[in-house]
């Protein structure tokens, strides 16, 4: 079978499965199978697939037709202009999370050497993107999943950045000396925030392929943010110092989350940032 035959057949298969980006996905998966660029293949429609290539391509098309995310099939996802390796052990980076990077760019002075703590690092996309912007920053990243940390370290090596990775619950594995710096501290987090009510709704979406530990945040979706704020309060009580916290949220949780924040930090100033859809997506607070 040639490229000119395989592509429309695959696109038709995806379209029959109601995949909205059927043609685009078919054109992305075939170059992935053949190890060539998309442009190279489209310019050579007469190239024949080997039996093994055809089998692999059909298998990927079938998986995509079942709703499996494209990023897990190609093991690649772009974030902030950088390509990241991803697999089923990490959440797929989303454009909304880029707002966290943009916010630190606005706040931190170019000549600063900030301490940046990425809590729940996953693929490492936030920490790595920030290390490219602030090459002199001291960047730490934590995750409770050893498999996620393998992915994050792989991405850090690929992008040639120095990040200190720690395995553990939120801030718990970080050294105590980190909280006595001369530099500003930024704590960033995109923690699991989906509540119990979303479980049935998301069963038939592509989210069912992503790691549950990276999605579900307890009954109300705020379990891990409560823990994070508790841990931060412990540190700033012990070592009074300014800390800027930037987190991604579910827009539906803005008000209850603000109440929780004010419980732990009564004097806090909270700013909300909206995403491209006009939804409150990021909370910024200075402790």
Buried (B, 14 or more C-beta within 10 A) or exposed (E): BEBBEBBEBBBEBBBEBEBEBBBBBBBBBBBBBBEBEEEEBBEEEEBEBEEEBBEBBBEBBBBBBEBBBBBBBBEBBEBBEBEBBBBBBBBBBBEBBBBBBBBBEEBBEEEBBBBBBBBBBBBBBBBBBBBBBBEEBBBBBBBBBEEBBBBBBBBBEBBEBEBBBBEEBBBEBBEEEBBEBEBBBBBBBBBBBBBEEBEEEBEEEBBEBBBEBBBBBBEBBBBBBBBBBBBBBEBBEEBEBEBBBBBBBBEBBBEEBBEBBEEBBEEBEBEBBEBEEEBBBBBBBBB
